[in-house]
Amino acid sequence: MPSSNTSTHYFSAVTSVFEDSANSASYTVYEIKSDGRVMNSQFTSKTRAFDFARNYTSQSSQVYVYKTKCIKIFDTDVSATDESTGVRTRNQRSNDNESLFAQNVDMLIQAAEAADETDEEYVPSGSEDDDDEYVDDMPGLEYDLTGLTFTDYGRGYLMKPSRKTPFRGEKYLNNGWWNESQGGWFFRSQYYDDLVAAGATYTGSSTTTSATVLHDLLRKLPSDLEVVFVLQDENKLSITAENSKFNLLCLPVNNFPNFSDSFSKDDILLKKKNFLSLLNKTKISMSNDETRHYLNGIYIHITESEKTSYLTGVATDSHRLSSSSITLDKIDNFKPFILPKKAVFQLCNLLQENKENILLNSSETKIQFKIGKSKIISKVIDGKFPDYKKVVPQKNNKTLEVDTKDFIHSVERVITVSIDRKEGVKIALKKGEIELFVNSSSSGEGKENLKADYNSEDLTVGFNSRYLLDIASEIQDKKLIMNLNDSVSPVLIQDNSDKNSYFVIMPMKI
């Protein structure tokens, strides 16, 4: 509590009355909680009353500050009624007073509501004008706090000393007050710099709770609400936002995985836009085959071409392949790695929400991405990525050029007759046009003709329609370029807007 002269309890006349304020004005904070309970706390100064109301009462409560004066002290330790005289003791008088006090709760609250709180200017604790000389004359203000730590607590900080700390229990300490229930000093958040300057170390509060529950909770709260986190203990995290309050169960911090690997100090700077494009173009070809785990991610490595270094990403599921490269300053001793599928999707989501560039560095078994104040650390896939260059066609001399958007829309329309979108679409290539055809034994058939430029003899080839759409959706140029050899050989798809990216797709028999 902010003052040793503070008592918080349910309304009762049995409450101890403060002897040191018997003949002086005092301030009472009445808190009507959301469940109907009424609590009060009494202070010797308006400053402390206001500080208590701001820092210790619940946001869902109705809070009143009432200026009053003690007129009588009851000694509750006096014995019971003297049976010989029939005279009631002061203890019984206090019980009578309890009844009277309970009867007048409504009157007290009404008085509090009607009280004029403008008769005195509120002075924050720590100012020169504090009405009870909170700063200048408080003992212990100049203590060296080296070796002590402070952590988040409510809307401020809490500093818990060890039992050997010589000034443990000191009422006031460097603009903080002793909180007996927590066994430490409470500081408002504005004093962070002062605490650090006095030698104290900020540790923050630590706990482990469900990321899914926390994310869903915060996502459903209005965006303009102030959310207050309070770690009640190691196993309970309290979250308060206006009229909402939640208590999340937690696990010991020691159960959380340790990511203390020694990462290289040589960060690789990547432009956010370029790296996000690399991930988006390659992730479509990642495999889901757990028997070949080394294909369940993107192979990141360095390539060289015409004395230019590139950071290249490649992914394949053995039916299709995606490759994308971005220019990079020459990097020595770069160790290639396979980035797992889950990390790829998390990276894409994070990059879409941030404008900052990326810093990449690695350890023996992990890779680290730093994006602004965020950091993603992932294990790399242990395995050898296949020599993908062997499947990239080099001599496909039949070239199809078609409008990208028109091609996507045509494929989408003809495959609507197929219940299974993995069913193939047959493309008949002719000079001046192509014909797209889908025939489903269970639902029907669809056919559509589309203008195109084709430079060779007629050819018919089939593709998995979903694979074809995934690739076509990543083409940035107005024209999609398809290089073919025959109806069974790999097909190379290129994007004139991005010469450093390409796609390979295997035909299918239809």
C-alpha positions, 0 to 999 in steps of 0.5 A: 500500500502507498502508506503505512496508514492505509487499510483496505477492507469491506465496509465495517465499523470494526475497522481500525481508525487511524490515530495519527489522523484523528484530529486532521482531515483525511481522504477515503477512497471508496471502490464499488466493485463490479460484483457489488462489494464495496471497499475503502482505503484511507489516506492522510493526503489527497496525493496518496488517495489519488495515486491509490485510485489510479494505480490500485483500483480495478478499471471495472470499479466505480471509484470515489475520493471523499474528504472526511475527518475522524471524530472518534477512536474506538478501542476494540480490545476492551472487554465485553459488558460488565454483567454486574453493572449492565454497562456496555463496553466500547467494544459493543459500542463499536458493534453498534457503530458497525450497524450504523455504518452499514446503514449509511453506506448509500449516504456516504457514497452519495456524499462522495459523488457530491463532494467538490474535488476542485477545492485542491489542485491534485499534485502528482507525487514527486513534485515540489508542491506535494502537500505532505512533502513527498519528495524532499523530506522522505527518508531513503530517497538517495539510496544507490539501487545497484544490484536491485532489479525491477519488473512490470507491475500493473501500470508501473514497476515493482522492486523486490529486495532480498531479505539482506537488503539493509533498507528493506521495508523503507517506507519511501525509496527513490519516488517509490512506496513500500507495498507490504503485500508484495514485499517491495516498492511500487514505482509509477512508469514515469520513473523508469529512467530514474531507477536505471540512473540509480543503478537498478536493472529492469528485468521485465516479467516473464511467463509462458502462456498459450499463444493461440488463446492470447492471440484470439483474445487480443484480436477480438478486443477493440483496437483502441482499448488500453490492455493491462497485463499483470502477472499474478504469480508464475501460473496466472496472467491477468489481462484487463481491458475496460470491462473485460478481465481474463486470467490465463493459466501459465507454465513455468518459464523454465519450460520454454525452449532455450534459443541461446545459440551463438549466431554469427555476428555478420548479418546479411541485410535483405530488402523486405520487398525482394525477400518477400517476393522470393518467398511467395514465388517459391513456397507454392512448390513446397512438398507435403511428403513427410517421407522426403522431409528435405523437400518440405521447405525452401532451399536458400543458397548462394548462386553466381551468374556473370560475376553477380552474387544472388541469394536463391530460393528453390522449392519442389514437390517433384511435380513442379519447381519454383526458383527465385533469386535476389541480388546480394553483395558477395558473401563469404562462408555462407552456409546453405540451409533448408527453411521449414515450411512453417517458418516460411509462412510465419515469415511471410505473415510478419513481412506483410505487416512490417516495412523494415528490412531483414537481417539474417544470420545463422548458427550451426543448427538454426537460422535467425531473421530480425525484422524491426523489433521482431525476431524469428528463430527456426531450426533448419531441415537436416537433409540434402536438397537434390540437384534441382538444376538437372530438371530445368529444361535447357532446350525447349524450343516451342514457345507459347505467349499468352495474356496472363490474366486472360489465361488465369480466368480461362483456366478458372472457368473451364475447371468449374465443371470438375469437382476435383480441382486436381483433375487435369486441364488439357491445352491444345496449342495452335497458331494464333490460339490455344484451346483449354478443355476439361472433361470430368466423368462425374460432373461434365466438360468445359471448353474455351478458346483463347488468343495466344502466340505460338511458334511451332506445330500443333501440340496437346499437353495436360497439366494439374490445374491447381499447379498451373494456377499457382504458378500463373498467379505469381507471374507479374508480367502481362504475358506468361511465357511457356517453353515446351518440348513435347507432351511429356517433357518438363515445361519451363514457365518464365516471367519477363518482369522478373528474369531471376525467377522461373517455374518448371511443371511436369505435364500429366496424362489426361 
